[in-house]
Amino acid sequence: MNIKENISLKEYNTFGIDAKAAYFCEVTSINELKEAVSLTNYPNKFIISGGSNMLLTKDIDALVIRIALKGIEVTKEDDKNVWLKVMAGENWHQLVLWCIEHNYGGLENMSLIPGNTGTAPIQNIGAYGVELKDNFESCQALHISSGELHNFTKEDCNFGYRDSFFKNDGKGKYIITSVVLKLSKKDHQLKISYGAIEAELLKNKITKPTIKDVSNAVIAIRKSKLPDPAELGNSGSFFKNPIVDKFIFDNFIQNNPEAPFYKLTDDTYKIPAGWLIEQCGFKGKRYDDAGVHKNQALVLVNYGKATGTEILNLSKKIQEAVLEKFEIKIDAEVNIIK
């Protein structure tokens, strides 16, 4: 195993933060991963994958292990569905495109989400009315302390909105090595009513969309709103959309009747965090090299030389302003390393 010293993590995190790893290695097999986590001469370990959902605010005084496990295989199929086992190091968007190429439906609304497949269950990633849990069957994860592999069902993962077992009781205890997804082979159940998908399809005069049409619409919408991390450092949506109860919602909508919202249940409502941030005047604002994207207030960006601490401080400033103006708390979706 090739362990390097004093390595910049700039190319391994989508914010492009130039934090240093004291030690660094990549693992391409489960045996290598088991070996890496068991190295006693490196007592501190830090796991990264696609680097798309974290903000580094300091150097990492540990052995940084980058998960580069690759492979996609069909493990089971019937007339209607197919079950795919996807290794943790597979790029998520490339997986979505692979599925569309094979006419496997279910992931198309989650096109262009940055990151790798292994971290998708941790966050229960989602976009445009679809979440990972909708197609999730199970995952396999390495228990770091014992070095044993464990299987987790959907119920075991305890998925919530951008939440899971792996962000709570399982945090820091497991490394996901593969994910099994159940996808449709025919009669795909398209979801086009969320966001601007339907309008994008109509603009292109598509009345009977395929999963590829939906994916293309999502890609076009995301590209119009979200910066490419390769060109402008970012981690996608920095904040979660707050979910509030009816009492808070009624007070909010009475004072802000023009505000967009999504009714989830009779007692819970989702309010777009981007709208809240924009109303506080942050959209497009720049503070040295840290800023808020001009097209999407949910996205914090690194214009080149921002530190993680500068981006974190900006996020706190935004949270305080939203709380003061609307009496609504917005939480970070990004995993902040401090």
GUPA-652075 format. One record per residue: residue number from 1; x, y, z of N, C-alpha, C, O in turn. Coordinates in steps of 0.001 Angstrom, whole numbers, plus 500000, padded with zeros to 6 digits. Example, Ala and Ser with C-alpha at 12.3 -4.5 7.8 and 13.67 -1.06 7.14 Angstrom:
<recs>
num  n.u  n.v  n.w  ca.u  ca.v  ca.w  c.u  c.v  c.w  o.u  o.v  o.w
1  513190  494310  507800  512300  495500  507800  513200  496700  507800  514236  496681  508465
2  512850  497750  507080  513670  498940  507140  512900  500030  507870  513409  501138  508039
</recs>
This chain:
<recs>
num  n.u  n.v  n.w  ca.u  ca.v  ca.w  c.u  c.v  c.w  o.u  o.v  o.w
1  500840  498802  500000  500000  500000  500000  500877  501250  500000  501798  501381  500805
2  500574  502150  499094  501387  503362  498925  500839  504491  499804  499804  505082  499493
3  501538  504783  500896  501106  505851  501805  502000  507068  501590  503220  507001  501745
4  501362  508187  501229  502094  509424  500974  501985  510355  502183  501080  510231  503007
5  502935  511291  502264  502947  512224  503388  502707  513654  502918  503095  514044  501816
6  502054  514428  503793  501848  515862  503589  501261  516169  502197  501863  516878  501391
7  500089  515621  501953  499435  515723  500650  498304  516754  500692  497487  516744  501613
8  498258  517635  499702  497150  518580  499605  495873  517839  499207  495885  516974  498331
9  494778  518197  499866  493480  517592  499569  492648  518457  498622  491457  518212  498435
10  493276  519462  498032  492531  520399  497188  491784  519698  496060  490637  520039  495770
11  492423  518722  495423  491771  518038  494297  490837  516922  494752  490186  516282  493926
12  490769  516687  496057  489923  515618  496583  488683  516141  497308  487947  515360  497912
13  488443  517468  497255  487199  518006  497799  486664  519054  496829  487423  519872  496309
14  485368  519026  496590  484793  519856  495526  484770  521343  495876  484575  522177  494992
15  484963  521684  497134  485112  523093  497489  486488  523626  497072  486698  524837  497004
16  487420  522709  496794  488768  523120  496401  489529  523765  497537  490332  524671  497314
17  489282  523302  498765  489993  523835  499939  491366  523184  500018  491492  521961  499945
18  492401  524019  500168  493781  523510  500155  494220  523096  501558  495179  523639  502107
19  493503  522126  502129  493910  521560  503416  494890  520420  503150  494885  519828  502071
20  495718  520120  504128  496741  519085  503979  496368  517833  504773  495781  517904  505853
21  496728  516689  504200  496619  515417  504925  498013  515024  505389  498961  515026  504604
22  498132  514687  506661  499440  514248  507173  499905  513002  506425  501081  512866  506086
23  498952  512090  506173  499231  510868  505425  498027  510588  504519  496899  510967  504836
24  498282  509920  503391  497208  509728  502407  497426  508422  501652  498549  508081  501281
25  496321  507695  501430  496377  506510  500565  495024  506312  499895  494001  506791  500384
26  495031  505595  498764  493808  505213  498070  493637  503709  498167  494615  502965  498082
27  492400  503252  498344  492149  501812  498389  491221  501444  497241  490227  502126  496993
28  491551  500364  496542  490782  499949  495369  490134  498580  495554  489508  498057  494632
29  490282  498004  496740  489626  496720  497036  489260  496700  498517  489794  497465  499321
30  488338  495807  498851  487919  495697  500257  489077  495194  501113  489215  495611  502263
31  489908  494307  500574  491072  493833  501342  492027  494986  501650  492549  495083  502761
32  492254  495863  500660  493096  497041  500917  492468  497948  501967  493167  498508  502812
33  491151  498091  501911  490459  498925  502900  490619  498332  504296  490900  499054  505252
34  490438  497020  504411  490613  496363  505707  492034  496570  506236  492243  496828  507422
35  493008  496450  505322  494407  496648  505717  494635  498075  506188  495298  498294  507202
36  494094  499046  505466  494311  500457  505793  493727  500824  507155  494377  501505  507947
37  492499  500373  507428  491879  500755  508702  492515  500035  509891  492346  500453  511036
38  493246  498950  509617  493862  498178  510711  495297  498595  511002  495924  498043  511906
39  495830  499564  510250  497219  499984  510451  497382  500653  511817  496891  501761  512038
40  498064  499979  512715  498188  500481  514091  499187  501635  514208  499119  502417  515157
41  500115  501747  513251  501080  502857  513320  500488  504168  512814  501155  505203  512832
42  499233  504124  512361  498488  505344  512014  497181  505311  512823  496134  504936  512295
43  497244  505696  514080  496056  505525  514943  494844  506342  514518  493708  505938  514765
44  495077  507495  513879  493959  508332  513453  493693  508115  511971  494604  508192  511146
45  492442  507843  511647  492039  507616  510254  490951  508617  509882  490144  509016  510721
46  490941  509018  508605  489919  509935  508091  489530  509437  506712  490389  509257  505849
47  488233  509211  506496  487753  508591  505258  487177  509649  504317  486369  510482  504730
48  487596  509612  503054  486966  510465  502043  486621  509603  500826  487191  508535  500603
49  485666  510115  500053  485284  509425  498817  485316  510430  497682  486387  510730  497155
50  484161  510957  497295  484142  511956  496227  484453  513358  496718  484712  514255  495916
51  484431  513553  498031  484758  514864  498591  483731  515938  498294  484045  517127  498336
52  482485  515523  497989  481500  516497  497520  480594  517029  498620  479853  517986  498397
53  480638  516438  499777  479697  516857  500822  480429  517206  502111  479960  516898  503207
54  481588  517855  501968  482311  518231  503174  483012  519565  502986  483374  519962  501878
55  483187  520236  504109  483924  521492  504144  485085  521325  505115  484887  521178  506321
56  486286  521350  504577  487487  521202  505399  487876  522563  505981  488136  523507  505235
57  487914  522659  507288  488296  523927  507917  489662  523845  508586  490089  524780  509262
58  490349  522711  508391  491673  522548  509002  492426  521440  508264  491840  520678  507495
59  493741  521367  508515  494523  520240  508016  494093  518972  508763  493613  519037  509894
60  494273  517827  508113  493854  516556  508707  495086  515812  509220  495870  515267  508442
61  495239  515800  510532  496379  515123  511158  496035  513651  511362  495826  513186  512483
62  495985  512936  510239  495563  511539  510262  495960  510882  508953  496463  511538  508041
63  495726  509571  508870  495846  508866  507601  494523  509039  506865  493502  508488  507279
64  494538  509795  505788  493336  509989  504977  493242  508824  503993  494138  508599  503180
65  492133  508091  504091  491915  506925  503235  490847  507278  502211  489694  507524  502566
66  491230  507301  500949  490270  507626  499890  489693  506337  499308  490431  505455  498871
67  488358  506243  499310  487670  505042  498840  487555  505083  497316  486883  505951  496759
68  488219  504136  496649  488198  504081  495181  487776  502692  494702  488339  502157  493747
69  486776  502115  495379  486252  500803  494995  485346  500960  493778  484426  501778  493794
70  485596  500184  492722  484859  500347  491463  484121  499066  491074  484528  497956  491417
71  483020  499263  490345  482294  498118  489793  480790  498294  489882  480263  498790  490877
72  480096  497872  488805  478635  497839  488765  478244  496472  488232  478721  496060  487175
73  477372  495756  488957  476937  494456  488453  475468  494221  488758  474951  494668  489782
74  474798  493504  487842  473419  493082  488056  473451  491832  488919  474060  490828  488548
75  472791  491895  490078  472794  490739  490976  471518  489916  490865  471487  488739  491225
76  470455  490563  490356  469164  489873  490232  468283  490677  489288  468428  491896  489187
77  467377  490006  488601  466394  490732  487800  465176  489857  487541  465255  488629  487558
78  464050  490518  487303  462850  489817  486875  462260  490591  485700  462955  491411  485100
79  461016  490354  485364  460427  491012  484197  460356  492529  484355  460483  493268  483379
80  460152  492988  485595  459906  494407  485814  461103  495171  486380  461280  496355  486092
81  461920  494496  487183  462957  495202  487940  464329  494570  487798  464474  493413  487404
82  465330  495372  488135  466709  494903  488151  467353  495390  489445  467070  496492  489916
83  468219  494559  490010  468929  494919  491229  470407  495097  490884  471047  494174  490380
84  470936  496267  491154  472336  496569  490858  473158  496660  492132  472744  497292  493104
85  474306  496037  492123  475291  496237  493193  476337  497210  492666  477014  496942  491674
86  476455  498343  493351  477346  499409  492894  478400  499640  493964  478069  499867  495128
87  479663  499582  493574  480744  499786  494547  480837  501265  494938  480443  502155  494185
88  481366  501489  496127  481298  502809  496759  482027  503904  496001  481648  505071  496092
89  483070  503550  495253  483867  504564  494570  483332  504986  493224  483943  505821  492557
90  482198  504427  492801  481615  504813  491511  481007  506213  491600  480253  506509  492527
91  481337  507068  490639  480772  508412  490584  479258  508330  490408  478761  507597  489553
92  478529  509092  491230  477069  508988  491220  476463  509357  489860  475648  508607  489324
93  476852  510492  489310  476244  510932  488051  476567  509959  486923  475712  509682  486082
94  477792  509440  486899  478130  508457  485873  477288  507188  486031  476938  506547  485041
95  476964  506826  487280  476074  505692  487523  474682  505976  486949  474088  505117  486298
96  474169  507180  487191  472851  507544  486666  472834  507430  485137  471897  506876  484562
97  473869  507955  484488  473947  507883  483030  474038  506429  482551  473436  506070  481539
98  474782  505603  483273  474904  504179  482938  473537  503509  483013  473179  502712  482145
99  472770  503840  484062  471437  503254  484223  470507  503677  483084  469752  502859  482559
100  470564  504945  482710  469717  505434  481622  470084  504746  480307  469210  504388  479517
101  471372  504568  480087  471846  503884  478872  471296  502460  478792  471051  501938  477704
102  471103  501833  479970  470578  500465  480011  469067  500431  480239  468490  499366  480456
103  468429  501610  480188  466977  501743  480387  466527  501246  481760  465486  500603  481890
104  467326  501553  482781  466952  501252  484157  466454  502554  484795  467196  503533  484882
105  465207  502556  485233  464601  503790  485722  464581  503917  487233  464569  502923  487959
106  464578  505171  487695  464451  505452  489116  465387  506524  489616  465080  507222  490583
107  466546  506663  488955  467558  507611  489420  467606  508895  488603  468358  509809  488944
108  466829  508985  487540  466977  510078  486574  466811  511466  487199  467465  512415  486764
109  465946  511599  488213  465761  512910  488851  466983  513334  489657  467121  514503  490017
110  467866  512381  489939  469056  512686  490739  470306  512827  489866  471430  512652  490338
111  470095  513142  488603  471222  513388  487701  472043  514575  488187  471518  515521  488774
112  473321  514501  487932  474282  515587  488175  474491  515924  489653  475077  516959  489969
113  474024  515071  490556  474381  515258  491972  475856  514870  492116  476249  513776  491709
114  476672  515757  492691  478093  515434  492820  478347  514357  493870  477517  514110  494744
115  479519  513720  493764  479902  512736  494782  479876  511320  494268  479576  511068  493101
116  480198  510392  495161  480266  508980  494822  479136  508200  495477  478476  508683  496397
117  478930  506996  494988  477781  506189  495407  477849  505779  496875  476817  505699  497542
118  479044  505521  497379  479172  505051  498755  478711  506035  499807  478302  505636  500898
119  478772  507312  499490  478329  508308  500466  476861  508677  500286  476302  509391  501118
120  476230  508205  499219  474825  508543  498960  473884  508121  500091  472998  508896  500450
121  474043  506910  500673  473143  506537  501774  473358  507360  503041  472415  507574  503803
122  474571  507818  503274  474834  508597  504489  473941  509822  504508  473340  510157  505528
123  473866  510476  503378  473127  511731  503241  471677  511504  502826  470855  512418  502891
124  471363  510263  502393  470081  510015  501723  469870  511109  500681  468921  511889  500752
125  470787  511144  499707  470770  512206  498706  469430  512245  497981  468725  511239  497899
126  469095  513400  497467  467836  513528  496758  467779  514795  495943  468546  515732  496166
127  466854  514816  494988  466639  516000  494157  465332  515839  493401  464978  514734  492990
128  464620  516932  493219  463422  516983  492386  462408  515883  492727  461908  515176  491852
129  462126  515766  494031  461073  514869  494485  461447  513414  494636  460584  512586  494928
130  462734  513071  494440  463190  511682  494564  464366  511642  495534  465237  512511  495504
131  464384  510629  496391  465498  510420  497312  466095  509038  497099  465450  508151  496540
132  467321  508864  497546  467989  507570  497389  467128  506436  497942  467026  505376  497325
133  466512  506656  499099  465746  505594  499762  464639  505024  498876  464202  503893  499086
134  464180  505804  497882  463108  505338  497000  463539  504142  496155  462694  503351  495736
135  464834  503999  495901  465349  502895  495085  466363  502032  495836  466953  501113  495269
136  466553  502338  497095  467563  501643  497907  467040  500295  498379  465912  500189  498861
137  467865  499272  498236  467533  497933  498720  468364  497586  499958  467828  497144  500974
138  469684  497792  499857  470573  497475  500978  471951  498057  500704  472222  498554  499610
139  472806  497991  501694  474217  498353  501474  475089  497481  502360  474637  496913  503354
140  476345  497394  501971  477338  496680  502758  478324  497692  503306  478730  498614  502600
141  478710  497522  504565  479619  498481  505191  480618  497756  506080  480306  496744  506709
142  481820  498301  506113  482888  497750  506945  482835  498391  508322  482884  499614  508454
143  482735  497554  509343  482805  498058  510714  484273  498337  511024  485097  497422  511034
144  484590  499593  511273  485988  500010  511355  486722  499307  512495  487858  498867  512318
145  486100  499199  513640  486784  498621  514809  487071  497136  514652  488157  496670  514995
146  486091  496390  514131  486244  494935  514031  486800  494470  512700  487340  493367  512603
147  486673  495318  511647  487105  494914  510319  486134  493961  509641  486467  493369  508614
148  484920  493802  510207  483925  492900  509642  482960  493653  508729  482671  494831  508941
149  482468  492944  507706  481479  493521  506800  480074  493240  507320  479770  492127  507749
150  479222  494265  507277  477837  494130  507726  476896  494547  506604  477195  495470  505846
151  475756  493865  506499  474722  494258  505551  473653  495082  506263  473246  494750  507376
152  473203  496154  505620  472180  497032  506176  470988  497081  505224  471138  497398  504044
153  469803  496765  505748  468583  496900  504957  468146  498361  504964  468730  499189  505663
154  467117  498667  504185  466571  500025  504179  466104  500417  505588  466319  501544  506034
155  465470  499479  506270  464993  499757  507627  466166  500020  508574  466088  500907  509424
156  467236  499265  508433  468426  499467  509279  468992  500867  509115  469512  501448  510067
157  468890  501406  507909  469515  502704  507613  468741  503881  508205  469284  504978  508335
158  467489  503660  508561  466696  504697  509234  466771  506025  508492  467137  507051  509064
159  466422  505991  507215  466533  507175  506375  465552  508269  506795  464407  507994  507154
160  466021  509499  506742  465194  510680  506929  465593  511704  505881  466354  511395  504965
161  465083  512922  506012  465431  513972  505058  466899  514344  505225  467286  514942  506229
162  467720  513984  504226  469169  514180  504229  469784  513618  505514  470669  514220  506121
163  469284  512445  505903  469684  511876  507183  469626  510357  507109  468897  509783  506301
164  470420  509712  507980  470421  508253  508045  471106  507805  509327  471653  508613  510076
165  471063  506509  509559  471785  505878  510669  473260  506252  510634  473886  506420  511681
166  473817  506383  509431  475255  506615  509290  475660  508049  509668  476845  508334  509836
167  474680  508943  509801  474966  510301  510267  474710  510443  511769  474992  511484  512362
168  474173  509381  512374  473796  509442  513780  474512  508347  514572  475712  508461  514822
169  473812  507305  514965  474434  506263  515795  475611  505584  515103  476547  505137  515765
170  475567  505507  513771  476649  504836  513048  477775  505746  512603  478713  505296  511944
171  477695  507020  512952  478690  507984  512472  480098  507624  512958  480330  507414  514149
172  481028  507558  512002  482416  507268  512343  482697  505817  512659  483828  505464  512991
173  481671  504958  512560  481851  503549  512917  481914  502632  511699  482459  501531  511774
174  481358  503087  510582  481263  502240  509396  481752  502968  508149  481696  504195  508058
175  482236  502173  507187  482574  502679  505859  481745  501884  504862  481908  500669  504757
176  480863  502549  504133  480039  501859  503148  480909  501433  501965  481640  502243  501395
177  480820  500155  501608  481658  499610  500533  480873  499375  499241  481445  499421  498153
178  479566  499123  499356  478740  498930  498156  477277  499186  498506  476875  499139  499668
179  476497  499459  497462  475068  499756  497602  474297  498922  496593  474723  498782  495447
180  473159  498365  497011  472281  497640  496100  471036  498494  495850  470369  498928  496789
181  470737  498726  494571  469604  499552  494169  468625  498715  493366  469022  497887  492546
182  467331  498942  493614  466281  498272  492845  465696  499279  491864  465148  500304  492271
183  465815  498984  490564  465387  499913  489515  464390  499241  488575  464324  498015  488485
184  463632  500056  487891  462628  499519  486963  463227  499265  485584  464115  499991  485138
185  462724  498215  484908  463161  497902  483551  462143  498358  482514  462479  498542  481344
186  460895  498540  482948  459836  498997  482043  458745  499664  482876  458764  499597  484105
187  457802  500302  482205  456719  501018  482897  457281  501949  483969  456808  501964  485105
188  458282  502712  483595  458943  503604  484552  457959  504622  485122  457171  505217  484388
189  458016  504813  486436  457147  505783  487107  457871  507129  487157  458622  507407  488092
190  457641  507944  486158  458336  509229  486063  457759  510235  487053  456551  510281  487287
191  458637  511025  487620  458220  512100  488530  458672  513420  487932  459849  513774  487993
192  457721  514145  487353  458085  515369  486631  457383  516610  487173  457533  517700  486622
193  456616  516447  488254  455845  517589  488750  456646  518479  489695  456227  519597  489996
194  457796  517994  490166  458581  518742  491149  459491  519752  490444  460112  519448  489426
195  459553  520952  491008  460451  521958  490454  460063  522328  489032  458879  522432  488714
196  461065  522529  488174  460811  523037  486818  460927  521951  485748  461067  522260  484564
197  460870  520681  486159  461069  519599  485184  460012  519643  484083  460336  519587  482897
198  458750  519744  484484  457672  519739  483502  457803  520899  482526  457609  520737  481321
199  458137  522076  483062  458295  523257  482207  459455  523080  481234  459367  523488  480076
200  460538  522472  481703  461701  522232  480843  461343  521256  479720  461777  521430  478581
201  460555  520234  480042  460128  519270  479024  459231  519943  477983  459389  519727  476782
202  458294  520756  478457  457384  521453  477549  458134  522439  476651  457804  522605  475477
203  459139  523080  477221  459962  524017  476447  460616  523312  475268  460822  523901  474207
204  460936  522044  475475  461554  521249  474414  460524  520420  473643  460877  519530  472870
205  459234  520735  473870  458122  520108  473153  458098  518587  473330  457795  517833  472405
206  458432  518167  474562  458401  516737  474884  457147  516463  475707  457032  516918  476844
207  456218  515724  475133  454949  515432  475814  454895  514005  476365  454112  513714  477269
208  455732  513117  475815  455796  511747  476315  457255  511433  476684  457954  510743  475941
209  457703  511945  477835  459120  511851  478179  459572  510440  478528  458813  509632  479063
210  460815  510175  478213  461503  508955  478638  462352  509301  479864  462452  510465  480251
211  462957  508284  480464  463838  508568  481604  465024  509428  481158  465525  510241  481935
212  465474  509255  479916  466567  510079  479401  466116  511530  479252  466886  512448  479534
213  464879  511744  478812  464353  513109  478704  464309  513785  480070  464664  514956  480205
214  463874  513044  481074  463799  513603  482435  465203  513936  482939  465432  514998  483518
215  466130  513023  482712  467517  513265  483118  468075  514510  482431  468700  515352  483076
216  467849  514625  481124  468348  515790  480384  467739  517083  480907  468412  518111  480979
217  466448  517024  481276  465785  518212  481823  466406  518610  483155  466661  519788  483404
218  466644  517620  484006  467264  517888  485315  468663  518462  485131  469044  519414  485813
219  469423  517885  484214  470786  518369  483953  470753  519825  483487  471545  520648  483948
220  469837  520135  482575  469727  521511  482068  469368  522482  483184  469931  523573  483270
221  468431  522086  484037  468015  522951  485151  469165  523159  486125  469445  524282  486543
222  469831  522060  486481  470933  522164  487451  472080  523005  486897  472676  523800  487623
223  472388  522830  485612  473479  523613  485018  473143  525098  484959  474036  525944  485019
224  471851  525415  484840  471455  526821  484786  471521  527477  486164  471605  528700  486278
225  471481  526646  487211  471427  527186  488577  472702  526959  489379  473072  527768  490230
226  473367  525844  489092  474468  525413  489965  475803  525464  489238  475890  525057  488080
227  476839  525956  489896  478162  526012  489268  478837  524645  489224  478621  523804  490096
228  479645  524440  488210  480446  523229  488076  481605  523309  489059  482393  524253  488992
229  481738  522329  489990  482836  522375  490960  484213  522431  490328  485164  522924  490934
230  484320  521921  489101  485617  521965  488413  485989  523392  488022  487161  523693  487798
231  484983  524273  487941  485233  525662  487557  485126  526629  488729  485816  527648  488766
232  484257  526305  489690  484049  527174  490845  483758  526278  492047  482726  525610  492103
233  484684  526276  493005  484571  525372  494140  483252  525494  494872  482856  526592  495262
234  482563  524371  495066  481308  524371  495817  480963  522940  496182  481587  521993  495702
235  479966  522795  497033  479533  521472  497453  478043  521284  497213  477362  520595  497972
236  477542  521908  496143  476106  521836  495888  475342  522610  496953  475816  523633  497446
237  474180  522126  497301  473372  522801  498322  474075  522741  499674  474345  521660  500196
238  474367  523913  500233  475079  523945  501509  474119  523733  502677  474504  523195  503714
239  472861  524162  502501  471878  524094  503580  470729  523152  503227  470391  522974  502057
240  470144  522563  504246  468914  521792  504085  467734  522751  503989  467753  523840  504564
241  466705  522330  503253  465451  523063  503286  464770  522782  504626  464535  521619  504954
242  464453  523802  505397  463871  523543  506717  462464  522954  506622  461662  523352  505777
243  462187  522009  507498  460855  521432  507624  460274  521916  508943  460861  521702  510004
244  459122  522567  508875  458537  523197  510069  457141  522644  510327  456490  522105  509432
245  456695  522793  511583  455347  522333  511921  454311  523380  511518  454658  524469  511062
246  453041  523035  511693  451958  523891  511209  451921  525237  511934  451610  526258  511322
247  452233  525247  513228  452203  526492  513982  453230  527489  513430  452914  528655  513194
248  454457  527011  513230  455512  527876  512686  455167  528280  511257  455350  529433  510867
249  454662  527308  510471  454328  527596  509081  453228  528653  508977  453332  529577  508171
250  452177  528522  509787  451069  529480  509723  451539  530902  510017  451137  531852  509344
251  452391  531035  511027  452940  532362  511341  453798  532886  510198  453731  534061  509837
252  454608  531987  509634  455507  532372  508552  454734  532822  507317  455029  533874  506750
253  453743  532028  506897  453043  532327  505643  452120  533538  505802  451815  534224  504826
254  451684  533791  507018  450870  534989  507263  451687  536253  507022  451185  537245  506494
255  452952  536195  507418  453850  537344  507240  454514  537361  505868  455008  538397  505424
256  454524  536195  505190  455195  536088  503886  454296  535315  502920  454641  534206  502515
257  453156  535881  502550  452184  535138  501727  452704  534758  500346  452156  533864  499702
258  453761  535432  499886  454311  535135  498563  455343  534015  498587  455839  533618  497532
259  455673  533503  499756  456753  532526  499893  456373  531173  499295  455244  530717  499477
260  457293  530527  498589  457031  529168  498095  457129  528162  499244  457841  528401  500220
261  456422  527049  499130  456503  526008  500150  455971  524704  499570  455322  524684  498525
262  456266  523608  500284  455763  522292  499902  455117  521656  501122  455756  521498  502163
263  453855  521295  500990  453166  520618  502092  453554  519148  502080  453349  518458  501081
264  454112  518667  503183  454544  517274  503276  453468  516411  503921  453126  515345  503409
265  452933  516881  505055  451822  516223  505741  450885  517327  506222  451115  518505  505949
266  449832  516946  506935  448918  517955  507457  449591  518856  508486  449109  519949  508782
267  450713  518380  509029  451359  519162  510086  452801  519545  509777  453465  520141  510624
268  453304  519219  508586  454694  519564  508262  454792  520191  506880  454114  519783  505938
269  455646  521182  506790  455831  521937  505551  457322  522157  505316  458088  522408  506247
270  457714  522056  504039  459102  522338  503662  459154  523722  503013  458383  524025  502102
271  460079  524553  503500  460250  525900  502959  461617  525966  502276  462614  525595  502894
272  461698  526419  501042  462991  526469  500341  463986  527402  501037  463748  528603  501160
273  465097  526828  501485  466111  527628  502171  466695  528688  501241  467054  529781  501680
274  466789  528354  499942  467332  529324  498993  466513  530604  498956  467069  531696  498846
275  465190  530474  499048  464311  531653  499050  464551  532485  500302  464631  533711  500235
276  464665  531815  501442  464907  532520  502711  466220  533299  502652  466290  534452  503079
277  467255  532658  502121  468576  533289  502037  468548  534475  501074  469130  535527  501338
278  467857  534279  499955  467762  535351  498962  467038  536577  499538  467424  537716  499274
279  465995  536330  500321  465259  537442  500930  466105  538211  501933  465826  539372  502235
280  467127  537566  502440  468039  538235  503382  469158  538982  502659  470017  539593  503295
281  469142  538927  501328  470069  539731  500541  471426  539121  500265  472362  539833  499901
282  471550  537812  500432  472869  537195  500273  473150  536679  498864  474310  536448  498523
283  472139  536495  498051  472341  535902  496728  473312  536746  495903  473108  537944  495710
284  474380  536090  495418  475369  536786  494598  476405  537583  495372  477303  538169  494768
285  476301  537619  496690  477253  538397  497492  478595  537673  497602  478658  536446  497681
286  479656  538463  497605  481007  537915  497724  481740  538590  498873  481698  539810  499031
287  482409  537773  499664  483202  538268  500787  484618  537730  500597  484911  536589  500955
288  485497  538564  500029  486822  538097  499606  486621  536926  498633  485970  537098  497603
289  487162  535750  498936  487032  534628  497999  485921  533649  498386  485755  532617  497734
290  485168  533957  499428  483990  533158  499794  482744  533910  499344  482692  535137  499431
291  481745  533183  498867  480556  533887  498394  479339  533002  498284  479385  531803  498562
292  478236  533627  497867  476974  532947  497607  476725  533025  496102  476822  534101  495510
293  476409  531900  495489  476307  531866  494035  475221  532808  493513  474178  532995  494139
294  475496  533388  492361  474594  534396  491797  473262  533815  491321  472261  534528  491253
295  473249  532517  490992  472023  531907  490464  471272  531046  491480  470109  530705  491261
296  471925  530693  492585  471290  529817  493570  471843  530136  494956  473000  529853  495264
297  470991  530730  495777  471430  531191  497098  471746  530051  498056  472352  530273  499105
298  471339  528826  497705  471658  527662  498548  473125  527258  498448  473634  526523  499293
299  473797  527743  497411  475149  527274  497104  476197  528301  497536  476212  529432  497050
300  477066  527890  498451  478218  528714  498826  479387  528306  497945  479547  527133  497610
301  480208  529294  497569  481271  529017  496599  482620  529537  497074  482717  530459  497884
302  483649  528905  496537  485030  529314  496755  485543  529895  495441  485698  529171  494457
303  485806  531197  495425  486259  531849  494199  487739  531587  493907  488273  532092  492919
304  488386  530820  494742  489764  530442  494431  490625  530168  495640  491246  529110  495744
305  490664  531120  496553  491594  530980  497669  490918  531072  499032  491583  531312  500039
306  489612  530883  499069  488917  530920  500360  489353  529748  501226  489605  528652  500727
307  489437  529990  502514  489692  528894  503452  488347  528303  503866  487294  528915  503688
308  488414  527111  504417  487193  526498  504911  486562  527321  506024  485339  527399  506133
309  487399  527928  506842  486895  528747  507948  486143  529967  507421  485129  530362  507996
310  486628  530564  506339  485945  531725  505760  484562  531333  505223  483597  532080  505384
311  484473  530169  504592  483181  529705  504090  482257  529347  505256  481059  529628  505212
312  482811  528732  506289  482020  528399  507477  481477  529657  508140  480310  529700  508530
313  482314  530680  508270  481871  531929  508885  480752  532587  508079  479820  533156  508647
314  480853  532505  506744  479790  533041  505898  478493  532268  506136  477419  532864  506219
315  478593  530955  506243  477390  530141  506464  476727  530503  507790  475499  530535  507878
316  477515  530771  508806  476961  531157  510114  476275  532521  510028  475235  532746  510648
317  476862  533409  509265  476274  534741  509073  474904  534625  508405  473961  535329  508767
318  474811  533734  507437  473546  533501  506735  472509  532899  507687  471359  533336  507721
319  472927  531902  508451  472010  531261  509397  471448  532271  510400  470256  532258  510707
320  472314  533135  510902  471878  534139  511880  470879  535110  511258  469895  535486  511895
321  471133  535515  510015  470247  536469  509343  468871  535866  509082  467850  536527  509273
322  468847  534595  508641  467569  533915  508380  466777  533745  509676  465567  533965  509709
323  467472  533354  510733  466800  533178  512018  466214  534490  512527  465098  534523  513045
324  466974  535568  512375  466510  536866  512853  465313  537372  512039  464369  537929  512599
325  465356  537178  510732  464305  537723  509859  463032  536879  509871  461923  537414  509868
326  463202  535541  509885  462042  534660  509716  461738  533787  510935  460701  533125  510975
327  462632  533779  511927  462485  532908  513094  462445  531428  512670  461744  530606  513259
328  463216  531137  511642  463358  529765  511150  464838  529404  511118  465663  530173  510624
329  465166  528233  511646  466549  527768  511702  466856  526946  510457  466123  526012  510131
330  467933  527288  509763  468380  526460  508638  469692  525767  509035  470597  526393  509587
331  469773  524487  508746  470944  523681  509123  471798  523381  507903  471306  523314  506776
332  473077  523205  508153  473998  522852  507077  473722  521422  506616  473527  520528  507440
333  473705  521212  505315  473614  519876  504744  475013  519280  504605  475195  518064  504663
334  475985  520152  504422  477380  519744  504233  477992  519309  505564  477707  519883  506615
335  478833  518290  505494  479544  517799  506683  480751  518714  506933  481670  518770  506116
336  480744  519414  508039  481792  520397  508323  482870  519753  509195  482594  519288  510301
337  484098  519732  508682  485221  519114  509394  485963  520221  510153  486621  521065  509543
338  485853  520212  511468  486513  521256  512273  487070  520682  513555  487657  521412  514354
</recs>
